[in-house]
Each structure stands twice: as structure tokens, then as C-alpha cells.
């Protein structure tokens, strides 16, 4: 049996706690240390994992110097991502980050350059790719079930009280949520965006101070069009976290609704509801599958699926949508 990958996790607050469960529960990793600027978070990490107090740090630099680890997992606010990732690379670690990659696109470009120089694996956990419905739709598209894709209709509807800094963010939907969906679109299409026009707004009843709703038109390579609408302050029936996705091609359509996948052939009558497709069985899903892919990358030296080289395109698309929404112009990538 190969040695376990030793993980130094930075950030053990609310979301970091769930990552601690992923790391300690995954068969090929072990928790080597935890860093958090809040001492009470470290106490919680010790109670949750049984980690010794001398492997818990409030200073990342000290942890980088003392902890014997292979991988640094960064679960902190985006404003800290670039600095922490650069220091981790300089200290000789592989790096895995929660999305978004960095705070700005310029920071992402800087981190990309550093990752290439380091020779280390750098990955963003885009866990939505590792869901059975998304993987099943991906398989259908790869088999050419609907032939050439012409357009995608995508909607996301939630009424979510998030709390904290997110409820004060000026473009919270595009900054924090839409990147998941943009990454799904890129993954399914295997194409890159060329033009983006976005508008964001704040409905009168919103509990967010910024804009929790957005509509985005995206033109991808080969003239594939995407019509995307998303809201954090929706009313009525909500979608799942994946959203409702309808992918239309020359031979039919693939739909992901309520995390169930249906295929409809172009030969079927318009009133047809198509055929439900059995979801792929996956040994790991979500963040555990992301971690599995990173472990594989470290052991084999081949890039993970959502490496920084790939993910910078999803991040660039999200940044372009924000630029378009704030400027009122169409952004050409």
C-alpha cells in the first residue's frame, strides 16, 4: 500500500470543519496539521479530529517550517489565497484551494506563473464536477447522444440566508456561486467562452446589500450560446445546487432537472418527456472525489482535472461576467 498523502489544512472555521471531515475520512490522506488565526477554531479542530495541540498553529509560516506534509489545503477567504498559495509553493508543498482561485484575475495569473516554476501540483476544488448527475450528462455528451451542441439554458434558484461577508459582497452571485456553474458549462462543452454580457440586480425584498441575482449571456467557441439566470433570493420552487440545465443539440436534448438526467431524441414528438438515464455509480463524489483526483495527481505527476491551468479559464469567465455587470458592456475574452 502506498503511503498516505499528508495534508496541512489552513482554515478550520465553518466550511473548514467539513473539510476536516473529508481529509480525515478519506482513505489515502492523513491530517498532518491545521492552521487558523482564530484559536477557538483550532480547539474545535482538535475536538473534531483528535489532532494533537502541538500540530495546531495560528501562524502559517511556522506551520510551513515545522509540519511534515505533502499537500497544503487552503480553506480561507479568497483575499488570502494568493499569498498563502505562493508561500506554500515556496516551501515545497503541493497546493489545493477552495474556489475561487484568487481574489482577482491578475493574482490568478501570478499564481499560475509561480505554479509552473515550482513543478508542484496546484488545484482548485470544483466539487460540482464530481456529482453523479454531472458525470452522467458528461458521458452522454461524450457519446455524441445529441451531436453538436447548439445552446444551453441554465437556471439556478435559491432563497438562502448565508450570513457573514457574503451578504455584504457587491456581486455575491457572480463572485461566489456562479463560478461553480460556469465551470460545469466549460466541463460539459469542452469549449471556452469568447464573449460575455452580464447584468446583476438586487430585488426589493433582498436581504443582501449587494446584487444576489444575475442574468448572463455567454458565447462559447463554435457559436454555442448559453442563457444563464441565477438568484439567491428566489421565490417559489427552488432548484438543486447544480441548477436546472437544458443542453440542446442537433440530435436531441439532455436535461439535468432536480439532479435527475433525461435524454430526449430529436425524433421524439414535442410532447415527449424523454427517457430518464440511470446515474453513474461513483466510489467518491463531491469534495472527496476532488481530493482523490489530487492524490492521484501527486502520486503520478499528471495534472488533476481542475488544475490551475484549467481552472483559470473558469475564473476568468466569472471575472469577465463581473466586469460586464459593473461596466454595462459586453466583455470579449
ROKOL-224002 format. One record per residue (C-alpha): residue number from 1; residue in one letter; x, y, z. Coordinates in nm, 4 decimals. Layout:
% ROKOL-224002
(NUM,"A",(X,Y,Z)),
...
***
This chain:
% ROKOL-224002
(1,"X",(0.0000,0.0000,0.0000)),
(2,"X",(0.1277,0.3472,-0.0893)),
(3,"X",(0.1959,0.5952,0.1872)),
(4,"X",(-0.0867,0.8297,0.2711)),
(5,"X",(-0.0687,1.1884,0.1477)),
(6,"X",(-0.0130,1.4141,0.4478)),
(7,"X",(-0.2333,1.7253,0.4470)),
(8,"X",(-0.1739,2.0575,0.6195)),
(9,"X",(-0.5081,2.2388,0.6234)),
(10,"X",(-0.5259,2.6171,0.6506)),
(11,"X",(-0.8650,2.7358,0.7700)),
(12,"X",(-1.0813,2.5429,1.0149)),
(13,"X",(-1.3844,2.7661,1.0536)),
(14,"X",(-1.7365,2.6690,0.9469)),
(15,"X",(-1.6549,2.5347,0.6000)),
(16,"X",(-1.3095,2.4265,0.7122)),
(17,"X",(-1.4680,2.1959,0.9682)),
(18,"X",(-1.6415,1.9984,0.6961)),
(19,"X",(-1.3121,1.9785,0.5056)),
(20,"X",(-1.1512,1.8310,0.8166)),
(21,"X",(-1.4101,1.5535,0.7963)),
(22,"X",(-1.3258,1.4950,0.4299)),
(23,"X",(-0.9496,1.4779,0.4904)),
(24,"X",(-0.9712,1.2524,0.7965)),
(25,"X",(-1.2347,1.0296,0.6365)),
(26,"X",(-1.0558,0.9764,0.3053)),
(27,"X",(-0.8557,0.6503,0.2953)),
(28,"X",(-0.5465,0.7899,0.1195)),
(29,"X",(-0.4880,1.1055,0.3279)),
(30,"X",(-0.3983,1.1896,0.6840)),
(31,"X",(-0.4225,1.5224,0.8629)),
(32,"X",(-0.0716,1.6454,0.9441)),
(33,"X",(-0.1594,1.9857,1.0873)),
(34,"X",(-0.4090,2.2715,1.0984)),
(35,"X",(-0.3628,2.6480,1.0762)),
(36,"X",(-0.6197,2.9108,1.1769)),
(37,"X",(-0.5880,3.2663,1.3029)),
(38,"X",(-0.8747,3.2060,1.5481)),
(39,"X",(-0.7615,2.9933,1.8472)),
(40,"X",(-1.1164,2.8727,1.9136)),
(41,"X",(-1.1276,2.7255,1.5629)),
(42,"X",(-0.8147,2.5268,1.6434)),
(43,"X",(-0.9737,2.3967,1.9624)),
(44,"X",(-1.2697,2.2857,1.7531)),
(45,"X",(-1.0364,2.1154,1.5064)),
(46,"X",(-0.8661,1.9233,1.7885)),
(47,"X",(-1.2009,1.8119,1.9275)),
(48,"X",(-1.3258,1.7119,1.5838)),
(49,"X",(-1.0194,1.5199,1.4678)),
(50,"X",(-0.8184,1.4243,1.7759)),
(51,"X",(-0.5201,1.6162,1.6385)),
(52,"X",(-0.2536,1.6987,1.8945)),
(53,"X",(-0.2349,2.0590,2.0129)),
(54,"X",(0.1291,2.0913,1.9029)),
(55,"X",(0.0200,2.0375,1.5421)),
(56,"X",(-0.2221,2.3305,1.5501)),
(57,"X",(-0.0895,2.6730,1.4532)),
(58,"X",(-0.2059,3.0325,1.4339)),
(59,"X",(0.0884,3.1225,1.2076)),
(60,"X",(0.1096,2.9685,0.8609)),
(61,"X",(0.4810,3.0435,0.8205)),
(62,"X",(0.5607,2.8480,1.1363)),
(63,"X",(0.3462,2.5571,1.0168)),
(64,"X",(0.5195,2.5542,0.6776)),
(65,"X",(0.8555,2.5310,0.8552)),
(66,"X",(0.7604,2.2629,1.1083)),
(67,"X",(0.4878,2.0358,0.9700)),
(68,"X",(0.5883,1.7314,0.7651)),
(69,"X",(0.3274,1.7355,0.4881)),
(70,"X",(0.2856,1.6777,0.1145)),
(71,"X",(-0.0167,1.8941,0.0430)),
(72,"X",(-0.1417,2.2296,0.1709)),
(73,"X",(-0.5208,2.2622,0.1593)),
(74,"X",(-0.6353,2.6270,0.1682)),
(75,"X",(-0.9865,2.6857,0.3024)),
(76,"X",(-0.9720,3.0594,0.3756)),
(77,"X",(-1.1316,3.3779,0.2310)),
(78,"X",(-1.0292,3.4495,-0.1325)),
(79,"X",(-0.8315,3.7593,-0.0309)),
(80,"X",(-0.5727,3.5315,0.1323)),
(81,"X",(-0.5445,3.2656,-0.1393)),
(82,"X",(-0.2605,3.4071,-0.3461)),
(83,"X",(-0.0291,3.4863,-0.0553)),
(84,"X",(-0.0844,3.1539,0.1194)),
(85,"X",(-0.0510,2.9528,-0.2011)),
(86,"X",(0.2711,3.1286,-0.3021)),
(87,"X",(0.4250,3.0663,0.0405)),
(88,"X",(0.3193,2.7018,0.0302)),
(89,"X",(0.4787,2.6544,-0.3123)),
(90,"X",(0.7975,2.8252,-0.1975)),
(91,"X",(0.8062,2.5867,0.0998)),
(92,"X",(0.7852,2.2890,-0.1372)),
(93,"X",(0.4237,2.1785,-0.0950)),
(94,"X",(0.1578,2.0836,-0.3469)),
(95,"X",(-0.1441,2.3147,-0.3149)),
(96,"X",(-0.5193,2.2609,-0.3229)),
(97,"X",(-0.7510,2.5607,-0.2861)),
(98,"X",(-1.1183,2.6158,-0.2332)),
(99,"X",(-1.2758,2.8265,-0.5061)),
(100,"X",(-1.2424,3.0947,-0.6208)),
(101,"X",(-0.8817,3.0599,-0.7268)),
(102,"X",(-0.7804,3.4072,-0.6042)),
(103,"X",(-0.9377,3.7466,-0.5382)),
(104,"X",(-0.8541,3.8947,-0.8807)),
(105,"X",(-0.7637,3.7646,-1.2238)),
(106,"X",(-0.4250,3.9376,-1.2024)),
(107,"X",(-0.3482,3.7414,-0.8864)),
(108,"X",(-0.4539,3.4208,-1.0622)),
(109,"X",(-0.2092,3.4877,-1.3467)),
(110,"X",(0.0691,3.5490,-1.0934)),
(111,"X",(-0.0093,3.2253,-0.9106)),
(112,"X",(-0.0242,3.0330,-1.2387)),
(113,"X",(0.3263,3.1508,-1.3266)),
(114,"X",(0.4551,3.0518,-0.9833)),
(115,"X",(0.2955,2.7082,-1.0090)),
(116,"X",(0.4686,2.6438,-1.3408)),
(117,"X",(0.8051,2.7398,-1.1935)),
(118,"X",(0.7546,2.5264,-0.8830)),
(119,"X",(0.6863,2.1967,-1.0572)),
(120,"X",(0.4188,2.1276,-0.7941)),
(121,"X",(0.0542,2.0372,-0.8472)),
(122,"X",(-0.1882,2.3249,-0.7880)),
(123,"X",(-0.5588,2.2508,-0.7977)),
(124,"X",(-0.8897,2.4227,-0.7240)),
(125,"X",(-1.1611,2.2019,-0.5784)),
(126,"X",(-1.4510,2.2409,-0.8222)),
(127,"X",(-1.6555,1.9768,-0.6452)),
(128,"X",(-1.9689,2.0218,-0.8573)),
(129,"X",(-1.7991,1.8361,-1.1432)),
(130,"X",(-1.7855,1.5291,-0.9216)),
(131,"X",(-2.1594,1.4785,-0.8897)),
(132,"X",(-2.3383,1.1800,-1.0449)),
(133,"X",(-2.5805,1.3918,-1.2495)),
(134,"X",(-2.2979,1.6000,-1.3993)),
(135,"X",(-2.0830,1.2946,-1.4723)),
(136,"X",(-2.3805,1.1179,-1.6325)),
(137,"X",(-2.4574,1.4149,-1.8583)),
(138,"X",(-2.0878,1.4367,-1.9457)),
(139,"X",(-2.0901,1.0735,-2.0558)),
(140,"X",(-2.3981,1.1318,-2.2744)),
(141,"X",(-2.2382,1.4307,-2.4448)),
(142,"X",(-1.9104,1.2421,-2.4946)),
(143,"X",(-2.1032,0.9612,-2.6658)),
(144,"X",(-2.2467,1.2157,-2.9116)),
(145,"X",(-2.6017,1.1334,-2.7955)),
(146,"X",(-2.7193,1.4792,-2.9041)),
(147,"X",(-2.4485,1.5520,-3.1598)),
(148,"X",(-2.3251,1.9081,-3.1948)),
(149,"X",(-2.4448,2.1279,-2.9091)),
(150,"X",(-2.6175,2.4491,-3.0130)),
(151,"X",(-2.7198,2.6132,-2.6871)),
(152,"X",(-2.7717,2.5713,-2.3122)),
(153,"X",(-3.0477,2.7055,-2.0908)),
(154,"X",(-2.9305,2.7264,-1.7283)),
(155,"X",(-3.1237,2.8455,-1.4219)),
(156,"X",(-3.0388,2.8471,-1.0515)),
(157,"X",(-3.2915,2.9471,-0.7845)),
(158,"X",(-3.2335,2.9540,-0.4093)),
(159,"X",(-3.3527,3.1671,-0.1175)),
(160,"X",(-3.0502,3.1427,0.1064)),
(161,"X",(-2.9503,3.3369,0.4182)),
(162,"X",(-2.5735,3.2933,0.4064)),
(163,"X",(-2.4595,3.5414,0.6670)),
(164,"X",(-2.1158,3.6941,0.7146)),
(165,"X",(-1.9192,3.8768,0.4485)),
(166,"X",(-2.1148,3.7153,0.1668)),
(167,"X",(-2.4309,3.9089,0.2491)),
(168,"X",(-2.2302,4.2314,0.2122)),
(169,"X",(-2.0464,4.1405,-0.1090)),
(170,"X",(-2.1343,4.3688,-0.4032)),
(171,"X",(-2.1618,4.0876,-0.6620)),
(172,"X",(-2.2181,3.7842,-0.4432)),
(173,"X",(-2.3838,3.5613,-0.7037)),
(174,"X",(-2.1154,3.6106,-0.9670)),
(175,"X",(-1.8322,3.6165,-0.7128)),
(176,"X",(-1.9204,3.3164,-0.5018)),
(177,"X",(-2.1736,3.0885,-0.6727)),
(178,"X",(-2.1833,3.1294,-1.0496)),
(179,"X",(-1.8252,3.0093,-1.0887)),
(180,"X",(-1.9493,2.6602,-0.9977)),
(181,"X",(-2.1999,2.6736,-1.2810)),
(182,"X",(-1.9598,2.8334,-1.5287)),
(183,"X",(-1.7125,2.5555,-1.4522)),
(184,"X",(-1.9829,2.2933,-1.5142)),
(185,"X",(-2.0624,2.4512,-1.8516)),
(186,"X",(-1.6961,2.4536,-1.9569)),
(187,"X",(-1.6574,2.0948,-1.8432)),
(188,"X",(-1.9629,1.9700,-2.0302)),
(189,"X",(-1.8902,2.1623,-2.3506)),
(190,"X",(-1.5102,2.1291,-2.3523)),
(191,"X",(-1.5086,2.4781,-2.5022)),
(192,"X",(-1.4013,2.8223,-2.3850)),
(193,"X",(-1.6058,3.1417,-2.3661)),
(194,"X",(-1.5459,3.4163,-2.6213)),
(195,"X",(-1.7974,3.6886,-2.5276)),
(196,"X",(-1.9903,3.7648,-2.2089)),
(197,"X",(-2.2712,4.0071,-2.1363)),
(198,"X",(-2.3988,4.0132,-1.7787)),
(199,"X",(-2.6421,4.2171,-1.5725)),
(200,"X",(-2.6851,4.1888,-1.1975)),
(201,"X",(-2.9502,4.3368,-0.9723)),
(202,"X",(-3.0983,4.3473,-0.6234)),
(203,"X",(-3.4707,4.2696,-0.5908)),
(204,"X",(-3.6557,4.4983,-0.3469)),
(205,"X",(-3.7048,4.2203,-0.0882)),
(206,"X",(-3.3400,4.1121,-0.0873)),
(207,"X",(-3.1592,4.0647,0.2455)),
(208,"X",(-2.8258,4.1020,0.0601)),
(209,"X",(-2.6781,4.4505,0.0400)),
(210,"X",(-2.5190,4.3727,-0.2980)),
(211,"X",(-2.6602,4.2046,-0.6085)),
(212,"X",(-2.7815,3.8478,-0.5439)),
(213,"X",(-2.9408,3.7958,-0.8858)),
(214,"X",(-2.7907,3.7896,-1.2339)),
(215,"X",(-2.8592,3.7133,-1.5969)),
(216,"X",(-2.5679,3.6287,-1.8236)),
(217,"X",(-2.5421,3.5623,-2.1959)),
(218,"X",(-2.2269,3.3741,-2.2955)),
(219,"X",(-2.0981,3.2917,-2.6423)),
(220,"X",(-1.8633,2.9945,-2.6462)),
(221,"X",(-1.6413,2.8642,-2.9232)),
(222,"X",(-1.8217,2.7361,-3.2340)),
(223,"X",(-2.1071,2.9788,-3.1603)),
(224,"X",(-2.2517,2.7760,-2.8732)),
(225,"X",(-2.4776,3.0071,-2.6725)),
(226,"X",(-2.5624,2.9929,-2.3009)),
(227,"X",(-2.8512,3.1744,-2.1347)),
(228,"X",(-2.7880,3.1768,-1.7577)),
(229,"X",(-3.0095,3.3126,-1.4801)),
(230,"X",(-2.9380,3.2785,-1.1090)),
(231,"X",(-3.0769,3.4207,-0.7864)),
(232,"X",(-3.0065,3.3833,-0.4145)),
(233,"X",(-3.3422,3.5481,-0.3238)),
(234,"X",(-3.5788,3.3401,-0.5349)),
(235,"X",(-3.9449,3.2760,-0.4603)),
(236,"X",(-4.1322,2.9557,-0.5391)),
(237,"X",(-3.9764,2.6223,-0.6283)),
(238,"X",(-3.6015,2.6115,-0.5821)),
(239,"X",(-3.3511,2.4243,-0.7942)),
(240,"X",(-3.0846,2.1942,-0.6559)),
(241,"X",(-2.7330,2.3324,-0.6129)),
(242,"X",(-2.6482,2.2157,-0.9647)),
(243,"X",(-2.9349,2.4208,-1.1025)),
(244,"X",(-3.1621,2.3190,-1.3894)),
(245,"X",(-2.9644,2.2645,-1.7093)),
(246,"X",(-3.1002,2.2001,-2.0587)),
(247,"X",(-2.8393,2.1188,-2.3242)),
(248,"X",(-2.9773,2.1216,-2.6786)),
(249,"X",(-2.8062,1.9697,-2.9814)),
(250,"X",(-2.8757,1.8589,-3.3358)),
(251,"X",(-2.9867,1.5095,-3.2300)),
(252,"X",(-3.1835,1.5958,-2.9175)),
(253,"X",(-3.1502,1.7329,-2.5651)),
(254,"X",(-3.0004,1.6339,-2.2317)),
(255,"X",(-3.1648,1.7808,-1.9224)),
(256,"X",(-3.0465,1.7883,-1.5629)),
(257,"X",(-3.3512,1.8754,-1.3509)),
(258,"X",(-3.3660,1.8121,-0.9759)),
(259,"X",(-3.0366,1.6219,-1.0139)),
(260,"X",(-3.2023,1.3695,-1.2462)),
(261,"X",(-3.0878,1.3289,-1.6056)),
(262,"X",(-3.3210,1.2847,-1.9039)),
(263,"X",(-3.2420,1.2330,-2.2697)),
(264,"X",(-3.4847,1.3305,-2.5458)),
(265,"X",(-3.4169,1.2386,-2.9078)),
(266,"X",(-3.4915,1.4873,-3.1836)),
(267,"X",(-3.7089,1.2130,-3.3402)),
(268,"X",(-3.9495,1.2118,-3.0451)),
(269,"X",(-4.2705,1.4220,-3.0572)),
(270,"X",(-4.2621,1.7665,-2.8902)),
(271,"X",(-4.4785,1.6493,-2.6001)),
(272,"X",(-4.2328,1.3724,-2.5118)),
(273,"X",(-4.0658,1.3869,-2.1725)),
(274,"X",(-3.7758,1.1758,-2.2955)),
(275,"X",(-3.6108,0.8936,-2.1057)),
(276,"X",(-3.4604,0.9126,-1.7592)),
(277,"X",(-3.0983,0.7962,-1.7586)),
(278,"X",(-2.9579,0.5981,-1.4673)),
(279,"X",(-2.6929,0.7963,-1.2821)),
(280,"X",(-2.3360,0.6716,-1.2894)),
(281,"X",(-2.2153,0.4920,-0.9783)),
(282,"X",(-1.9164,0.6754,-0.8291)),
(283,"X",(-1.6881,0.5491,-0.5487)),
(284,"X",(-1.6361,0.9089,-0.4327)),
(285,"X",(-1.8322,1.2248,-0.5033)),
(286,"X",(-1.8092,1.5958,-0.4277)),
(287,"X",(-1.5003,1.7107,-0.2349)),
(288,"X",(-1.3854,1.3562,-0.1607)),
(289,"X",(-1.3628,1.2979,-0.5354)),
(290,"X",(-1.1693,1.6243,-0.5759)),
(291,"X",(-0.9289,1.5088,-0.3075)),
(292,"X",(-0.8993,1.1694,-0.4752)),
(293,"X",(-0.8029,1.3397,-0.8012)),
(294,"X",(-0.5396,1.5488,-0.6248)),
(295,"X",(-0.3931,1.2413,-0.4542)),
(296,"X",(-0.3721,1.0712,-0.7942)),
(297,"X",(-0.2013,1.3782,-0.9415)),
(298,"X",(0.0601,1.3914,-0.6653)),
(299,"X",(0.1376,1.0215,-0.6968)),
(300,"X",(0.1516,1.0073,-1.0766)),
(301,"X",(0.2783,1.3546,-1.1644)),
(302,"X",(-0.0104,1.4109,-1.4076)),
(303,"X",(-0.2246,1.7242,-1.3568)),
(304,"X",(-0.5601,1.6954,-1.1798)),
(305,"X",(-0.8765,1.7620,-1.3791)),
(306,"X",(-0.9284,2.1030,-1.2186)),
(307,"X",(-0.5637,2.2089,-1.2125)),
(308,"X",(-0.4841,2.5797,-1.2035)),
(309,"X",(-0.4109,2.5551,-1.5767)),
(310,"X",(-0.7733,2.4538,-1.6354)),
(311,"X",(-0.9461,2.6439,-1.3577)),
(312,"X",(-0.8067,2.9822,-1.4514)),
(313,"X",(-1.0437,2.9719,-1.7515)),
(314,"X",(-1.3489,2.9245,-1.5256)),
(315,"X",(-1.2230,3.2040,-1.3008)),
(316,"X",(-1.1577,3.4276,-1.5984)),
(317,"X",(-1.5164,3.3751,-1.7153)),
(318,"X",(-1.6517,3.4702,-1.3719)),
(319,"X",(-1.4297,3.7801,-1.3633)),
(320,"X",(-1.5461,3.8784,-1.7126)),
(321,"X",(-1.9101,3.8459,-1.6047)),
(322,"X",(-1.8449,4.0738,-1.3065)),
(323,"X",(-1.6670,4.3252,-1.5324)),
(324,"X",(-1.9602,4.3190,-1.7728)),
(325,"X",(-2.2207,4.3586,-1.4977)),
(326,"X",(-2.0402,4.6513,-1.3365)),
(327,"X",(-1.9487,4.8278,-1.6618)),
(328,"X",(-2.2674,4.7619,-1.8591)),
(329,"X",(-2.0649,4.6438,-2.1584)),
(330,"X",(-2.0038,4.3168,-2.3392)),
(331,"X",(-1.6654,4.1695,-2.2496)),
(332,"X",(-1.4622,3.9912,-2.5181)),
(333,"X",(-1.2294,3.7255,-2.3831)),
***
